[in-house]
Amino acid sequence: MRKQNNPLSWFLIPTLLLSVAPLALAADECTAVYGKGPNRFALATGSPGELGLLEKLIASFNKRHEVTICWKKAGSGKSLRLLKAKAVDMVMVHAPAAERQAVEEGWATKRTLIGANEFYIVGPKADPARITQADSASDAYARIATARATFLSRGDDSGTHKRELALWKQAGLEPAGKWYIITKDFMLATLKRANEVNGYFMTDSSTWIAGKGELDNLRVLFRGDPLLVNIYHALCRPEEGPGRKYASLFIDFVGSEEGQEIIRTYGKRRYGEPMYQDAFYAR
């Protein structure tokens, strides 16, 4: 006997697809998912996630809290936009002016100092722009522009990009031309491209420490200007809810002595030097 199709199934299938689709979409939006607990929240950050610090912090946090964390890889500008759009519950960023504005406007709260690293200006070993002789970071930038030496910019509204633009402004310059390459990419990817094209780039010290073994054409040419100190804060949404609750607890953990110990020692065993400094250093 021929089996007849159940007409009800034609109504059930779209309903099931609609119910599953948001879950699949949510998973696709995560760069990585850490933990397997029933309590969930979403977090956006760039280098701390890319370099593994975030995963290390979450592993320790999960010894007391059963959480699942969706990490969305984004630079500071995009991370803050995701927080404002309520697409994440918290961020770890390094864009002080934008952070203060977010708190003033009321869509971010609990701004907590969590640590720091610093920016290095790296470039070709021959240093055609002679930035090793520069008196300041803005002087180094001016020398690069004068020499029309290849310079790579992330150009992505990240914290690094924001700092770069501030330094060009301080130097009284608006970079443009074939020598100024905009990558629209993350820190490590842009650093690797600078190595390929023998260009200058401002990288954070953490990424340099992790990647320098593969960067044969580059070296650190300028560092030490106070304007190159790179301070990180964590912020979360002000609205109450399950995601916000555990995001707030995670911020407390990162700022605690246990969390700070992880930050100030992270990478030391592997690279011989820590990749980040703690909040005490940042102050």
DAUR-V123253 format. One record per residue. PSI is psi in degrees with one decimal (none if undefined). BURIAL is # if it has 16 or more other C-alpha atoms within 10 Angstrom, else .. Layout:
# DAUR-V123253
psi: (PSI;PSI)
burial: (BURIAL;BURIAL)
This chain:
# DAUR-V123253
psi: (136.4;130.8;128.2;145.7;140.6;114.9;-29.3;-28.7;-28.8;-23.4;-32.2;-38.9;-50.4;-35.7;-43.3;-41.2;-39.6;-34.0;-29.6;-33.8;-47.0;-34.9;-42.4;-41.5;-42.5;-41.6;-39.4;-27.8;-15.5;129.7;-38.3;155.1;127.5;138.3;164.8;20.5;165.1;-19.7;131.1;147.5;161.7;141.8;136.3;134.0;169.8;-99.6;-40.7;-30.8;-44.3;-33.3;1.3;-6.7;-41.6;-45.8;-39.4;-43.8;-42.2;-38.9;-41.1;-39.6;-37.5;-4.1;-21.9;-22.3;129.7;95.0;156.2;125.0;126.5;114.7;126.4;117.2;117.6;145.9;173.4;-42.6;-48.6;-38.1;-45.0;-35.9;-37.6;-38.7;-43.3;-36.6;0.6;27.8;-15.1;163.2;-23.5;165.8;156.5;109.2;168.4;65.4;74.9;-45.6;-44.0;-34.3;-46.3;-39.2;-40.3;-41.8;-42.5;-36.0;-11.1;5.8;6.9;149.3;177.4;43.2;116.3;125.3;126.3;-17.9;-170.1;161.0;-157.4;163.1;139.4;141.6;113.3;162.1;-172.3;145.0;-30.5;-18.1;65.6;-25.0;-2.6;45.1;-12.5;-18.6;2.3;150.0;-18.7;169.9;-40.9;-33.8;-39.7;-43.2;-42.1;-40.0;-40.1;-43.8;-42.3;-39.3;-7.6;38.7;144.6;126.8;134.4;132.9;138.3;-36.6;32.5;14.2;20.9;171.0;-37.4;-45.1;-42.2;-42.6;-40.8;-46.7;-37.4;-37.0;-38.4;-41.3;-43.0;-33.5;-6.0;30.5;150.8;99.0;136.8;151.4;174.6;-24.9;-19.3;104.4;122.4;122.9;-27.2;38.5;173.2;177.4;-55.0;-40.7;-40.5;-36.9;-42.3;-37.2;-37.7;-38.7;-38.3;-37.7;6.7;51.4;167.5;150.2;145.4;110.6;157.2;153.7;-32.3;-46.7;-36.3;-45.0;-42.2;-34.5;-9.2;-24.1;-20.3;7.3;72.6;-24.9;-6.4;157.8;162.4;123.2;-25.3;135.8;168.7;-14.6;132.3;-27.4;-10.0;0.2;134.8;102.6;134.0;138.4;155.6;142.6;154.9;171.6;149.8;-22.8;141.3;153.7;167.1;-45.9;-44.2;-37.9;-49.2;-27.3;-42.5;-41.8;-36.3;-39.3;-42.9;-42.0;-45.7;-33.3;-8.6;169.9;-38.4;-45.7;-40.3;-34.4;-39.6;-44.2;-47.0;-10.7;-4.5;126.8;-11.9;-42.4;-38.7;-40.7;-6.0;-1.9;148.0;149.3;-19.2;160.8;158.7;-179.1;-32.7;-44.4;-42.2;-34.7;none)
burial: (.;.;.;.;.;.;.;.;.;.;.;.;.;.;.;.;.;.;.;.;.;.;.;.;.;.;.;.;.;#;.;.;.;#;#;.;.;.;.;#;#;#;#;#;#;#;#;#;#;#;#;.;#;#;#;#;#;#;.;.;#;#;.;.;#;.;#;#;#;#;#;#;#;#;#;#;#;#;#;#;#;#;#;#;.;.;#;#;#;#;#;#;#;#;#;.;.;#;#;.;.;#;#;.;.;.;#;#;#;#;#;#;#;#;#;#;#;#;#;#;#;#;#;#;.;.;#;#;#;.;#;.;.;#;.;#;#;#;#;#;#;#;#;#;#;.;.;#;#;#;#;#;#;#;#;#;#;#;#;#;#;#;#;#;#;.;#;#;.;.;#;.;.;.;#;.;.;.;#;#;#;.;#;#;#;#;#;#;.;#;#;#;#;#;#;.;.;#;#;#;#;#;#;#;#;#;#;#;#;.;.;#;.;.;.;.;#;#;#;#;#;#;#;.;.;.;.;#;#;#;#;#;#;#;#;#;#;#;.;.;.;.;#;#;#;#;#;#;.;#;#;#;#;#;#;.;.;.;#;#;.;#;#;#;.;#;#;.;.;.;.;.;.;#;#;#;#;#;#;.;.;#;.)
